Structure formats: C-alpha cells, structure tokens
Amino acid sequence: MLRFLVCLLVLVKGVHSGRLQVQGSNLVKDGQRVFLSGTNLAWVNYAQDFGHNHYSGVRSKMEQILNELHASGGNSIRIWLHIEGQTTPEWTNDGHVSGMDATLVSDLRSFLQSAQRLNILVFIVLWNGAKNEQYHYRLNGLIVDTNKLQSYIDKCLQPMVHALKNEPALGGWEIINEPEGEMIPGHHDSNPCRDTSALEGSGMGWEGRLYTADQIQRFINWQADAIRREDPGTMVTVGTWNPKPNTDRFGFKNLYKDSCLIDAGGRSQGTLTFYQVHTYSYQGHWDGYSPFQKHYNDYGLDKPLVIGEFRESEAAGLKITDLYNYAYYYGYSGAWGWHAIENNWGNIRTGIEWLRGRNDQQKGGLVNFRV
C-alpha cells in the first residue's frame, strides 16, 4: 500500500513540471538552462481578445496559432491584454478601475490551458506605450495618478494574478510594451535613474513626450510589486523598444534595473525578473546597439535578456534563421518574432523550426521542454 501511495504521488507531481526560474544570466526549468523560442501573437482583434466574451470569437484562430507554433517546435508566445484600456479592465467615469468583467479570467484561463496541452508558455502583456490612441486617457490616468493605479492593482491586477497563478502555462507578466514611445528624452537629472539626456535624438517619445522616466518607473514598480507579492515565483518583464534605455554601457543608463524601479516607486518587490528588448533595422541598417550586433555580455546586465520583437523584413538583410540562430548562440534567453497575425507568420515559423530540438547547455539551452 505504501509503495502504491509513493508511486501515485510521483505520478501526480509529474503531471506538471517546474516553473521557469532565473539562475544568474540564464532562464532555467527543472534544473536545465532553457531558451524561449516562439512568437508574438500579439492579438487577433486589437484590445478585444479577452473579456466580455470576446475570446469565443477568436478562440479558433488563437488555438490555430498555438497548434502551428507547437508543430514548428516553439515553446512560448507573447500576447497583449489591456493595451490602453479599450475594453478591459472595467472603468469608472472618473478613470478609476472598478473591477474585471465576468469572462476576463475564464477567457485567459482557456487560452492558458490550450497552451499547456501543447507545452507552450504564455507571457501576458498588460499595457502598450507604443501607441497614443483614442483610449490613451485611461492609461494616462494610471501613469500620472497613483490613486487610479492602486485601484487597478486592487480591483483587477491582484485578483487576476491570484486566479491564474496556478496555471502551468503562465510563463509570466509584462507590465508594458515599449513605454519609451511616450517617455521624455533629453531630460538632464542628477539622479542617473531619471536622466534621459543620452536618449535625445534616439527616437524615444515617438508617440509624444508625455512622461518622465520616474513616472514610468513608478508605474512598473507598483504593478511588478503587486504581481510578485501575489505570486512570488512568477516572471515579470518590460518590453523595451531598444537596448539603449536598458543598459549602463555605451554611455546610456539602464532605466529598468532594480535600484531605479525601487527608487521611483518605493515598493521593494517591484522589480523585473528578466529583461526584454526589441530590435528593428532602419533603412537596411542596425543602429549599432542591436542584440543582433552584440553578445549578451556586451550589455553588462544582471538578469537574462530575451529578444522580444524582430522580423526578417527589418533585419539588415539577415534571414529569419540567422536571427533565431544568433539569439540562441550569443547568450540570449529567448527570441519572439513579430508577429503571428501578419503575412510573415510562415517566415517566423521557419526560424522557430531552425531551433527545434536544440539543447546546448553551454549556449542557448533546452528548447523543447514540458509545461
């Protein structure tokens, strides 16, 4: 009888493998270094994929993408949620958050469970700073008004994290995509965490010079802290538009390192677990700082780094297989092509297929792991 119970416990424990973790500059899972090889979904209907029964209308397409990603040997996917608050969460007339609609959690859970069956980790992007559109006033309220931000944390973020934290396919949370789109460059400050003077002329602020670095840092810090207090073992990141604001090398300042986020927001657990940068060439050339021109070590970072957006059509002539291969062998912890709801999805799959079955523990690590 005892032997039977021991075997049963082993079987039950083995149903789901361990969570993604950080070990130095690497991501690890079940004791092995791993590489996140995958794609951005990022949406089927912009800001209308989850909540208010929207998932029922996109489920077949999103599951098709998951199945095609799995068939290509991929293991991870990045999806967008609130964006600027168009349809989720629920808002009061004065811009506070009043809660979640009835299907937001169940919609996300359905997608996560579909991903789990295919051994795919899902990374959920909460907000988007790369566009300033009709509903930006809602996101703006959260960035500039701490009472409104706390209402989101209390009424939506923490309950959502609590409800989903035991889903094995939940890879982690991304606070905001490309906040630099609305950040003020060229600001001189004696505090290096707030100094963006080196970023004047870099392209930062393309959607408007709206927020100081410390406003964005506080926005990130408070949400990251809430997520990690509710689910201490989860991954948290930010999707940086370019490596420039995410390194202390080359004359720049890493705006997202622990000390800067805590200094701005004051919440001790409000830090990232891994970094993420995006990279696109311009007029056929990289800018000299692209991860496809550097080794991970060149950035002098204290956390793993995932290349979160790129595509062959803006890669200075490199092929998609070159891009995924470079990410794997030059110290990075993942690569997510942009994006599956475009006519280059077949091209992205070619890159993902290039890494299928890899497991070089001295380089990128294990690609095909169990979720």
Order of alpha helices (4+ residues) and beta strands (2+ residues): alpha-beta-beta-beta-beta-alpha-beta-beta-beta-alpha-beta-alpha-alpha-alpha-beta-alpha-beta-alpha-beta-beta-alpha-beta-alpha-beta-beta
